[in-house]
Amino acid sequence: MNFFSPPSEKEKFSVGSLCYTPAALLYVCTFLVLGGICYNTLAYVLVPTVLPITLNSFGASNELIGLIVGSLPQLMNAFMNPVVSTASDRFRSRWGRRRPFLLFATPFVAASLILIGWTPEVLEFLRGHNYVTEAGERTAGIVLICIFMIVFQFFSLIVGSVYCYIFPDTVPGHFMGRFMTFMQIGSMLGSYLFNRFLMGFSADAPRLVYTLVGVIYFIVFTAMCLAVKEGDYPPPEPMAEKTGSILSRTVKVIKVYFRECFGCKFYLFLFIGTAMTQASTVCRTLFNSLFATRDLGLTAHEFGKVMGDGALISIFALLVAGVLIDKLHALRIFIGTGIVVVIFNVLGYFYVTDYRSFYWIGILIAVIYAIQCLCVIPMFAALFPPDKYGQFSSANAIINCVFLFLANWLGGICIDKFGYRFIFIWDFMFTLAATVFLMIVYFDFMKRGGDRNFKAPELL
């Protein structure tokens, strides 16, 4: 295939050994998007917004909430992601190399999530058998949620580490941009439906929320794994020749990895800038629902309406943003959204005092962050060395995990000390710092050729 010429009709609907008709490609993409809606709603909407409310009902401190909901998953991800990703790359079976991991983990994800919602009933059972005293019930509840959460995160990270890798294995590259746009829109739609219709029951009927999402996730994700077929893969490359001790070979590989990924200021500042952007959302993700209900006096239904409407409006914003990203470059749009977020946080800190002001600021921030999120993959694709894209993506993930582990812990401490309104100050500080780092990257980007002639820095 000539990269610079339009693909033929056969190439357009082919990927690896797979060849689709237009209808078959639509069928596969539909199931992938449905699976993405369920997983993203579970991992990025339900757990960060509802689990803090569940833990708060047992008397958990905000510091503990930050550790359990935010820091612990990041620590686990830093160790699990490279191992699971590498194993998936090298795995071969009649079911493919990705689906066996997804099918194995899915029932455990659903079951552990449902158990979190049924923690009060599990406690009642334990108390009835004299395993828990009434005085220690709150502590036992937090311990149970921690156990269920660790199990949930372990298997959820297996899914999260592998799921996005099935896209290039099953979707032709010519359609990847449009596919990712609809994946993002689907995620926004899932967020809207959850916040609009289920969020209101999170405090009064958590069993309903956790059970319904867990069951839907299990059914849809399993159906996706069965409907989407992987093609044939060549045998994995043989392992490196075993010369020297295991320790010396490992140290050599690690040294090369760190030298290439972190020895260049351009990429190091890019990693730090995007990691700070991720860290900037920590307090809002974990404590926005508590700020709305505790400080502003909103009901859970009112909070769900704000978040749901923000997700729905974001869908329309993404359609426009996709065109702007192609025309203006993803790095520029990413930096521009950071500047807007800084302004909105200043306005939010001083003027969000009731439902109306929370509604408008909440929706505006949700839209801007949705656009920023859409920029990430195109930005990395444009800036990372093409032949080492996976390597640099994993390096970026490591920096993100470190920042998010610390941010979730420190964010909880700050909220305990300064109150829920501190979410605006936290977001302001981290986004401003991220924008400074990314502006340095941008000026270096322009020196290296800019939009049309960018030349990636030479690796050490």
C-alpha positions in Angstrom: 0.0 0.0 0.0 1.3 3.5 -0.9 0.9 5.5 2.2 0.6 8.8 0.3 -2.2 7.6 -2.0 -5.8 7.0 -1.1 -6.4 3.4 -0.1 -8.1 1.0 -2.5 -11.6 -0.3 -1.7 -10.0 -3.6 -0.5 -7.4 -1.9 1.6 -10.1 0.5 3.0 -12.0 -2.4 4.6 -9.0 -4.6 5.6 -6.8 -4.9 8.6 -4.3 -7.7 9.0 -5.9 -10.9 7.8 -9.4 -9.5 8.3 -11.4 -8.1 5.4 -14.9 -6.6 6.0 -17.8 -5.6 3.9 -19.1 -2.1 4.9 -22.0 -3.7 6.8 -19.6 -6.1 8.7 -17.3 -3.2 9.6 -20.2 -1.2 11.0 -21.3 -4.3 13.0 -17.8 -4.6 14.5 -17.5 -0.9 15.3 -20.9 -0.8 16.9 -20.0 -3.6 19.3 -16.7 -2.0 20.1 -18.4 1.3 20.9 -21.0 -0.4 23.0 -18.3 -2.1 25.0 -16.5 1.2 25.4 -19.6 2.9 26.6 -20.0 0.3 29.4 -16.4 0.2 30.4 -15.9 4.0 30.4 -19.2 4.5 32.3 -18.1 2.0 34.9 -14.4 3.1 35.3 -14.6 6.8 34.7 -18.1 7.8 35.9 -19.5 5.3 38.4 -16.4 4.5 40.5 -15.0 8.1 40.8 -18.4 9.7 41.6 -20.5 7.1 43.5 -17.8 5.2 45.4 -16.7 8.3 47.4 -20.4 8.7 48.4 -20.5 5.1 49.5 -17.3 5.4 51.5 -18.4 8.7 53.0 -21.6 7.0 54.3 -19.3 4.7 56.4 -17.4 7.7 57.8 -14.3 7.4 55.7 -12.1 10.5 55.6 -11.5 12.4 52.4 -7.8 11.4 52.6 -8.8 7.7 52.7 -11.3 8.2 49.9 -8.5 9.7 47.8 -6.2 6.8 48.6 -8.7 4.1 47.9 -10.5 5.5 44.8 -7.5 7.3 43.2 -4.0 6.5 44.5 -4.4 2.7 44.9 -5.5 2.1 41.3 -2.6 4.2 39.9 -0.1 2.3 42.0 -1.5 -1.0 40.8 -1.6 0.2 37.2 2.1 1.2 37.3 3.0 -2.4 37.9 0.3 -4.2 36.1 0.0 -2.3 32.8 3.5 -3.2 31.4 3.2 -6.9 32.4 -0.4 -7.3 31.0 0.3 -5.4 27.9 3.4 -7.4 27.0 1.7 -10.7 27.8 -1.2 -9.7 25.5 1.2 -8.8 22.7 2.8 -12.2 22.8 -0.2 -14.3 23.5 -1.7 -16.5 20.7 -4.9 -18.6 20.8 -7.8 -19.5 18.5 -9.7 -16.6 20.2 -6.9 -14.1 19.4 -4.5 -12.4 21.6 -6.8 -9.7 23.2 -10.2 -11.3 23.8 -9.0 -14.1 26.1 -7.8 -11.5 28.6 -11.1 -9.5 28.3 -13.3 -12.6 28.6 -11.4 -13.8 31.6 -11.5 -10.6 33.6 -15.1 -9.4 32.8 -17.1 -11.6 35.2 -14.8 -10.7 38.1 -15.1 -7.0 37.3 -18.9 -7.3 37.3 -19.1 -9.4 40.5 -16.8 -7.3 42.6 -18.6 -4.1 41.5 -22.0 -5.6 42.6 -20.5 -6.7 45.9 -19.5 -3.1 46.7 -23.2 -2.1 46.4 -24.2 -4.9 48.7 -21.7 -4.2 51.4 -24.4 -3.4 54.0 -26.0 -6.8 53.5 -22.6 -8.5 53.7 -22.1 -6.7 57.0 -25.4 -7.7 58.3 -24.6 -11.3 57.5 -21.3 -11.1 59.2 -22.8 -9.4 62.3 -25.5 -12.1 62.4 -22.8 -14.7 62.7 -20.9 -12.7 65.3 -17.9 -11.9 63.0 -18.5 -8.1 63.4 -19.7 -6.2 66.4 -22.1 -3.3 66.1 -19.4 -0.9 67.4 -17.0 -1.9 64.7 -19.5 -2.0 61.9 -18.3 1.2 60.2 -14.7 0.1 60.2 -15.6 -3.3 58.9 -17.7 -1.7 56.1 -14.7 0.4 55.0 -12.5 -2.7 55.1 -15.0 -4.7 53.0 -15.2 -2.0 50.4 -11.4 -1.8 50.2 -11.3 -5.6 49.6 -14.0 -5.5 46.9 -12.3 -2.4 45.4 -8.9 -4.1 45.2 -10.4 -7.1 43.4 -12.4 -4.8 41.1 -9.4 -2.7 40.2 -7.1 -5.8 39.6 -9.5 -7.2 37.0 -10.6 -3.9 35.7 -7.0 -3.0 35.0 -6.6 -6.1 33.0 -9.5 -5.0 30.8 -8.3 -1.4 30.7 -4.7 -2.4 29.7 -5.9 -4.6 26.8 -9.1 -3.1 25.6 -7.7 -0.2 23.6 -5.2 -2.5 21.9 -8.0 -4.4 20.1 -8.9 -1.3 18.1 -5.9 -1.3 15.7 -6.2 -5.1 15.5 -9.8 -5.0 14.3 -10.5 -1.6 12.8 -8.9 -0.5 9.6 -6.5 2.5 10.1 -8.4 4.5 7.4 -11.4 4.6 9.7 -9.6 5.0 13.0 -10.2 8.7 13.4 -13.9 8.5 12.8 -14.1 5.4 15.0 -12.4 7.2 17.9 -14.7 10.2 17.5 -17.8 7.9 17.8 -16.1 6.1 20.7 -15.7 9.4 22.6 -19.3 10.4 21.7 -20.5 7.1 23.0 -18.7 7.6 26.3 -20.3 11.0 26.7 -23.7 9.5 26.0 -23.1 6.8 28.6 -22.0 9.4 31.1 -25.2 11.4 30.3 -27.5 8.4 30.8 -25.8 7.4 34.0 -25.8 10.9 35.5 -29.3 11.8 34.3 -31.1 8.6 35.3 -29.0 6.7 37.9 -26.9 9.2 39.8 -29.9 10.3 41.8 -30.2 6.8 43.4 -26.5 6.6 44.4 -27.2 7.7 48.0 -30.6 6.2 48.6 -30.4 3.0 46.6 -26.7 2.1 46.0 -27.5 -1.6 45.5 -29.6 -0.7 42.5 -26.9 1.5 40.9 -24.0 -1.0 41.4 -26.0 -4.0 40.4 -27.6 -2.5 37.3 -24.3 -1.2 36.0 -22.5 -4.5 36.8 -25.1 -6.6 35.1 -25.3 -4.4 32.0 -21.5 -4.3 31.8 -21.2 -8.1 32.0 -23.8 -8.7 29.3 -22.7 -6.1 26.8 -18.9 -6.6 27.3 -19.2 -10.4 27.0 -21.4 -9.9 23.8 -18.7 -7.6 22.4 -16.0 -10.2 23.0 -18.0 -12.8 21.2 -19.1 -10.6 18.3 -15.7 -9.1 17.5 -13.3 -11.5 15.8 -9.6 -11.1 15.7 -7.5 -12.1 12.7 -4.4 -14.2 12.4 -1.2 -12.9 13.9 2.4 -13.8 13.0 4.3 -15.7 15.7 5.8 -13.4 18.4 9.4 -12.3 18.0 11.7 -14.7 19.9 13.0 -13.5 23.2 16.4 -11.8 23.2 19.4 -14.1 23.3 20.2 -15.1 26.8 23.7 -13.8 27.3 24.8 -12.6 30.7 22.8 -12.9 33.9 19.1 -12.1 34.0 19.8 -9.1 36.3 22.4 -7.6 33.9 20.1 -8.1 30.9 17.2 -6.5 32.7 19.3 -3.6 33.9 20.5 -3.0 30.4 17.0 -2.9 28.9 15.7 -0.6 31.7 18.6 1.8 31.1 18.0 2.1 27.4 14.2 2.6 28.0 14.7 5.4 30.5 17.5 7.0 28.5 15.4 7.2 25.3 12.1 8.2 27.0 13.2 10.5 29.7 16.6 11.8 28.5 15.0 14.2 26.0 13.6 17.5 27.5 11.0 17.7 24.7 9.3 14.5 25.7 9.9 14.8 29.4 8.1 18.2 29.5 5.4 16.7 27.3 4.9 13.8 29.8 4.9 16.2 32.8 2.5 18.6 31.2 0.0 15.9 30.3 0.4 14.3 33.7 -0.3 17.6 35.5 -3.4 17.9 33.4 -4.5 14.5 34.6 -3.7 15.4 38.2 -5.6 18.7 37.9 -8.9 16.8 37.6 -8.4 14.6 40.7 -10.2 16.7 43.3 -13.1 17.5 41.0 -13.5 13.9 40.0 -13.5 12.6 43.6 -15.2 15.4 45.5 -17.4 17.3 43.0 -20.5 15.4 44.1 -19.7 16.0 47.8 -19.1 19.7 47.1 -22.5 20.0 45.3 -24.4 18.0 47.9 -22.6 19.1 51.1 -21.6 22.7 50.5 -24.2 23.9 48.0 -27.1 21.8 49.2 -27.9 20.2 45.8 -29.7 16.9 45.7 -28.1 13.9 44.1 -30.8 14.2 41.3 -29.8 17.8 40.7 -26.1 16.9 40.6 -26.8 14.1 38.1 -28.7 16.5 35.9 -25.7 18.9 35.7 -23.3 16.1 34.9 -25.6 14.5 32.5 -26.4 17.7 30.6 -22.6 18.5 30.5 -22.0 15.1 28.9 -24.8 15.6 26.4 -23.7 19.0 25.3 -20.1 17.7 25.1 -21.2 15.4 22.3 -22.0 18.3 20.0 -18.8 20.1 21.0 -16.7 17.1 20.0 -18.0 17.1 16.5 -16.7 20.7 16.0 -13.5 20.0 18.0 -12.6 17.1 15.7 -12.5 19.5 12.7 -10.5 22.1 14.7 -7.9 19.5 15.7 -7.3 18.6 12.1 -7.0 22.2 11.1 -5.1 23.8 14.0 -3.1 20.8 15.4 -4.0 18.9 18.6 -1.2 20.5 20.6 -2.5 24.0 20.1 -6.1 23.0 21.0 -4.8 21.1 24.1 -3.0 24.2 25.3 -5.9 26.5 24.5 -8.3 24.3 26.5 -5.9 24.5 29.5 -6.0 28.3 29.4 -9.8 28.3 29.3 -9.9 25.8 32.3 -7.8 28.2 34.3 -10.3 31.0 33.7 -13.3 28.9 34.5 -11.8 27.8 37.8 -11.3 31.4 38.9 -14.9 32.1 38.0 -16.0 28.9 39.8 -14.2 29.7 43.0 -15.7 33.1 43.4 -19.2 32.7 41.9 -20.4 29.1 42.2 -22.8 29.4 45.2 -26.0 27.7 44.1 -27.6 25.3 41.7 -27.7 27.8 38.8 -24.1 28.9 39.0 -22.9 25.3 39.6 -24.9 24.2 36.5 -23.3 26.6 34.1 -19.7 26.4 35.4 -20.0 22.6 35.6 -21.2 22.2 32.1 -18.6 24.6 30.6 -15.8 22.8 32.4 -17.1 19.4 31.3 -17.2 20.5 27.7 -13.7 21.9 27.7 -12.3 18.8 29.3 -14.1 16.6 26.8 -12.4 18.5 24.0 -9.0 18.3 25.7 -9.5 14.5 26.1 -10.1 14.2 22.4 -6.8 15.9 21.6 -4.6 13.4 23.5 -4.3 10.5 21.0 -3.9 12.8 17.9 -1.3 14.9 19.8 0.7 11.8 20.8 0.5 10.4 17.3 1.9 13.6 15.9 4.7 14.0 18.4 5.9 10.5 19.4 8.5 8.7 17.3 6.4 6.6 15.0 8.6 3.5 15.4 8.5 3.7 19.2 4.9 4.8 19.7 4.1 2.1 22.2 7.3 2.6 24.2 6.7 6.3 24.6 3.0 5.8 25.4 4.0 3.5 28.2 6.5 6.0 29.5 3.8 8.7 29.5 1.6 6.2 31.4 4.3 5.7 34.1 4.6 9.5 34.7 0.8 9.7 34.8 0.6 7.0 37.4 3.2 8.6 39.6 1.5 12.0 39.5 -2.0 10.6 40.0 -0.9 8.4 42.9 0.5 11.4 44.7 -2.3 13.7 43.6 -5.2 11.5 44.8 -3.5 11.2 48.2 -2.6 14.8 48.6 -5.9 16.0 47.1 -7.8 14.2 49.9 -5.6 15.8 52.5 -6.1 19.3 51.0 -9.9 18.8 50.9 -9.9 17.7 54.5 -7.9 20.8 55.4 -9.5 23.5 53.2 -12.9 22.2 52.3 -14.6 21.1 49.1 -14.4 24.5 47.3 -10.6 23.8 47.1 -11.4 21.8 44.0 -11.3 25.0 42.0 -7.9 26.1 43.5 -6.4 22.6 42.9 -7.5 22.5 39.3 -6.3 26.1 38.7 -2.8 25.4 40.1 -2.1 22.2 38.3 -3.6 23.3 34.9 -1.6 26.5 35.0 1.6 24.6 35.7 0.7 22.1 32.9 0.1 24.9 30.4 3.5 26.4 31.2 5.3 23.0 30.5 3.3 22.5 27.3 4.0 26.0 26.0 7.7 25.2 26.3 7.0 22.0 24.3 5.1 24.0 21.8 7.9 26.5 21.2 10.3 23.6 20.7 7.8 22.0 18.4 7.7 25.1 16.2 11.6 25.2 16.1 11.6 21.5 14.9 9.4 22.2 11.9 6.0 22.8 13.2 2.8 21.4 11.7 4.0 20.3 8.4 7.7 19.5 8.8 8.1 18.4 12.5 11.1 16.3 13.0 11.1 14.3 16.2 14.1 14.8 18.5 17.0 12.3 18.1 17.0 9.8 21.0 20.0 9.5 23.2 
